[in-house]
Amino acid sequence: MRETAIRALGSEGEISAPPLAPENLGILIGQLRGHLELLIPEVEKMLGRLPKEGAARYCASACVGEARGKLQAWPAHRADGEVEYVRRLARVLRALLDHFEGNAPRDNSCPRSGAHGGLALTQPQLPEEDVARLL
């Protein structure tokens, strides 16, 4: 799964991403969507094992929501629409994999630089008791 994301984003992130061949975009979209459909339920199961008041659970849950939103969306109807869509799917897949593999941050913050498929969590952190009520 991570290799598929790397094909879309490059090994060092989007800056190093190689140009995507237009004839391969449909295949890559199908692979990324399939990976997300398999991984989302696994991350949701993992959520049940995380502390209800924890930031890790909140962040992983936000990532799952973002991934579900990406699966409901489709590429924009413009020249670079499929490339942008592939990269959005790849970013959210990479973030879900980080949560699933235990590589996501364990402090009180979620990644804020697009690691969640473009989801920038720029709102102030909620107090733990408010997070617990939301979950």
N, C-alpha and C positions, 0 to 999 in steps of 0.2 A: 504494500500500500504506500509506504513511504517513497519507494522508488518511483511510483507513478506520480506522486506529488513533486518529486525532484525533477522529473521530465518536464513538468509544466512550469516550475519555478526556478530551476537551477539549484545547484548544491549550496550556493551562498545566498539564496533568496532571489527575488525578482530582478535584481540588478544584473546577476550573472545568467539570467534565464536565456537559453538559446531561442532563436526565432522558432515558432511553432509552424510546422508545415501544414498548410490549409487542408490537404487531403487526409491528414491524421487527426484533425480536431474532433470529428464525430466519434472516432474510436476512443480518444482520450476522454471525451465527455462521458461516454458510456462507462468506461472503466472507473472514473472518479465517482460518478453517481452510484455505481454498484458498490464500490468500497464504502461510501457513506451509508448506504442502505444496510450494509452488514455491520458497520461499526457503531452507528447510533444506538441500537438496542443494547450493545455490550457496554457502552459508556453509561447508558441509563441504568443498567443493572449495578454498575460500579457506584453510581450516585447513592444507592441505598446503603452502601457500606461506609460512606463518608459521614462525618459529624453533621447533623442538621444545621448547626449554627456556623459551620465553617465556611471560610471564604473559598476553599477549594471546591466545595460542593456548589456554591453559588456560581463560581466561574465555569465549572464543567457544565452546569445546567444551562448557563447562558450560551455556551459553545454548542450544546445540543440543539437549543432553539435556533441558533444561527444556521446550523447545518440543515435543519428541517426547512428553514426558509429558503436556503439555496436550492434544495431539491424541488421546491414548489416553483421556483423561478426558471426561466429559460433564457437563452442568449438574446441580447438586443438585436434588432434587425438593422444593423449597420455594418460597415466593413470590418471593424475590429470586435464586433459583439461576441463572436465565439471565443476569441482569444481571451477577452476580459472574463468571460464566464468560466472558461477552463481555469484561469488563475484564481478566481474567487473560490471555485470548488476545491482547488488544490490547497489554498490557504486554510480553509476550514477543515479539510481532511488532516492536514498537518497538525492543527491545533487539537483536534479530537484525538489523534494518535498520541500527542504529548500527554493529554489527560489519561488516556487508557494505559500508556506505558509508564506513567508516573514521572514524566519529565516536565510536567507543568509546574509553574512556580508554587511553592508551598507557603509563601508568606501571605500577607493580607491583601495582595493586589493581583488582578488579572493582567495579562499582557495588554498593553495599550497601543501597540503599533501595528494593528491590522492582523495580528496573529489569529484572531477569531474571524477569519474570512472577511475582514473589513470592519468588523464590529469594534468600534473604539469605545471602550468603557470610560468615558470622561466624566461621568457623574461622580460626586464625592462618595467615598466609601460609607455605607450605612453602618450604624452601630449594630453590634452582634445581635441584640434583641430584635431589631427590625428585620434583619436578614432571616432570623429564625421564624418570624411571623410569615414572611413571604414564602418560605419553603414549607 
